[in-house]
Amino acid sequence: MTCTTYTKLQIYGSRDSTGITITDASVATGLATALRTSTAYAGISNGYTMKVSACGGGYEITSSGVTCTCNTGYTVRPCQGGGNWGGLYGTTCTALTQTITLVFT
């Protein structure tokens, strides 16, 4: 992620090919910046409380509004070992095997 601004974020995957879309440019940019710089961020867009926060030795991005917990929603924890790496459209701990795509534009 090298851009300084983004207009949209999409999270989708093999369990939900539509996924969710964040269209507030300030929230999309804030999330991208937080992931790039390993800092916390929270913002609301399209009815989702999006957060980036430290979790399990890395950072996660979630649409659930609550970080580093086993819940349902759209959560990606790329540096988390074991079965708590995240998931889409269901539980985010011990989730079914799936592909997750995160796109900033």
C-alpha positions in Angstrom: 0.0 0.0 0.0 1.9 3.0 -1.3 -0.8 5.5 -2.1 -1.5 8.3 0.4 -5.2 8.3 -0.2 -7.8 5.7 -1.1 -11.5 6.0 -2.0 -12.7 2.5 -1.3 -12.0 -0.7 0.6 -13.5 -4.1 -0.3 -13.3 -7.3 1.7 -14.6 -10.5 0.1 -13.6 -14.1 -0.4 -14.6 -17.6 -1.1 -17.3 -17.7 1.6 -18.9 -14.4 0.4 -18.0 -13.2 -3.1 -19.8 -9.9 -2.6 -18.4 -9.1 0.8 -18.5 -5.6 2.2 -17.5 -2.3 0.7 -16.4 0.9 2.6 -16.9 4.0 0.4 -16.0 6.7 2.8 -12.6 7.9 1.5 -11.4 9.1 4.9 -12.2 5.8 6.5 -10.6 3.8 3.6 -7.4 5.9 3.8 -7.3 5.7 7.6 -7.6 1.9 7.5 -4.8 1.6 4.9 -2.6 4.0 6.7 -3.1 2.1 10.0 -2.3 -1.2 8.4 0.8 0.2 6.7 2.1 1.9 9.8 1.0 -0.7 12.4 -1.2 1.7 14.3 -4.7 1.6 15.7 -7.6 3.2 13.8 -11.4 3.2 14.0 -14.0 4.6 11.6 -17.6 4.1 10.6 -18.7 3.7 7.0 -21.7 2.0 5.3 -23.0 0.8 8.6 -19.7 -1.0 9.6 -17.5 0.0 12.5 -14.1 -0.7 11.0 -11.1 -1.1 13.2 -7.4 -1.8 12.9 -5.7 -2.9 16.1 -2.9 -5.0 17.5 -3.8 -8.7 17.9 -1.6 -11.8 18.4 1.7 -10.4 17.4 0.4 -8.5 14.4 -2.4 -6.2 13.3 -6.0 -7.1 12.3 -8.7 -5.3 10.4 -12.3 -6.0 11.3 -15.8 -4.9 10.5 -17.2 -6.1 13.8 -16.2 -3.0 15.8 -14.4 -5.2 18.4 -10.8 -6.2 18.0 -8.9 -9.4 18.9 -12.0 -11.4 19.9 -13.8 -14.4 18.5 -16.9 -13.0 16.9 -18.7 -13.0 13.6 -18.1 -10.7 10.8 -15.3 -9.8 8.4 -11.9 -10.0 10.1 -8.4 -10.6 8.8 -5.5 -11.3 11.0 -2.6 -12.1 8.6 0.1 -12.5 11.3 -2.0 -14.6 13.7 -0.9 -18.2 14.1 -3.2 -21.1 14.8 -6.9 -21.1 14.1 -7.7 -17.5 15.0 -6.5 -15.9 11.7 -10.0 -14.4 11.0 -12.8 -15.2 8.6 -15.6 -13.9 6.5 -19.4 -14.1 6.9 -19.1 -16.2 10.1 -16.9 -16.9 13.0 -13.4 -15.3 13.1 -11.8 -18.0 15.2 -11.4 -21.6 14.0 -13.1 -20.5 10.8 -13.6 -22.8 7.8 -10.8 -22.8 5.3 -11.3 -19.9 2.9 -9.7 -17.3 0.7 -9.9 -13.7 1.8 -9.2 -10.7 -0.5 -8.7 -7.1 0.8 -8.6 -4.4 -1.9 -7.9 -0.7 -1.4 -8.6 1.5 -4.5 
